[in-house]
Amino acid sequence: MNETELADAIIRNAVELHSLSANKEARAETILRELETELRALMSSRELSATNKREIEAIIKQAHEAIAGKYVNIAGVVDMEGVVQHVAERTVAAIESAVPSLTFTAPSIETLRSLAKSVLIDGAPSAAWWAKQSDDTAFRFATIVRKGRLNNETNEQIVRKVVGEDGVMGLSHRNARTLVHSSVMTAANQARLAVYGKAFRNGFRWLATLDSHTCLQCSVLDGKEWDQDGKPVGHDLLMQIPPRHWSCRCVASPRPISFNEKYGVTGADEAMARVGGRPSSSGEQKSGTAFNDFLKRQSPGWIKEWMGEKRAQMYLAGKLTLTDLVTKGGREKTLAELMQ
């Protein structure tokens, strides 16, 4: 089995998904810009500082209806079932290409549809998150308009606080982009795991992107493996499935089978690790490169910028390892905890 080809195919598919996510984010942005136009027209239809309480509440009600309608449209931007089926098909194709001798049955369409419906983004369904963003946007709009009237602000001042880059809609744009990305990546990783379970039943390995944008928690998880029962292999970190946080770029890869054990050939695993590579900010890395190996090759200045001054000092002095920086559950330890 060519582990490198399979890992590389999975990473290529993850890169493709970033393009898909960007496309869906752009669609969500378009809908939100349409909403901005409607809200601007609504606020400009009368002098807000001169309106009475009943008129202000009528404006807020109209805005709430407009916001709710647009977020219903945004919620349909990401086709969770389509993402799951697409990623499952690409993963199956990658496995069949890398392991032509392997015969397995891919998850059924019914299984994948059921999986798409049950995908949770950070503990809640995608629809619930979009409903929350809609409510949050409506709440912030109402607060700005009510306060603006009480403070006798001009329409221009109130509009700027709603549709300006640092205003209500600026935050809504950022939140929407994040939710689109996380929805795509969560559905994709769930689809991969469903295929891996059918093909290998050997657990999975965490793969992070090797660059400075990868957070500390994900860098620690990079290369870590768990067996099919969720038990850690060679470490004590609790099993987690990517994405670990909003905008996470990590992917789940099948846990590789040891060639040394399978074929009884000493050095086979090491030879496989030297073939192919992984993308990183420093160019192609060996396929077996974990984030810690990548980090050791970076300059002290790079490490300090990425990790923070104090943590970097302890790491570079050999007083702690990358894994020491987080708890078993994956939470980043505070400086006080590290210095105990």
Salt bridges, closest charged atoms under 4 A:
GLU16 OE1 - ARG90 NH1 2.88
GLU29 OE1 - HIS173 ND1 2.40
GLU29 OE2 - ARG177 NH1 2.43
GLU34 OE1 - LYS70 NZ 3.22
GLU36 OE2 - HIS173 NE2 2.76
GLU38 OE2 - LYS70 NZ 3.31
GLU57 OE2 - ARG146 NE 2.91
GLU81 OE2 - ARG113 NE 3.15
ASP136 OD2 - LYS132 NZ 2.92
GLU153 OE2 - LYS161 NZ 2.68
GLU156 OE2 - ARG160 NH2 3.06
ASP211 OD1 - ARG249 NH2 2.73
ASP222 OD1 - ARG278 NH2 3.14
GLU225 OE2 - ARG205 NH2 2.97
GLU225 OE1 - ARG255 NE 3.10
ASP236 OD2 - LYS328 NZ 3.93
GLU332 OE2 - ARG311 NH2 3.46
GLU337 OE2 - ARG331 NH2 2.95
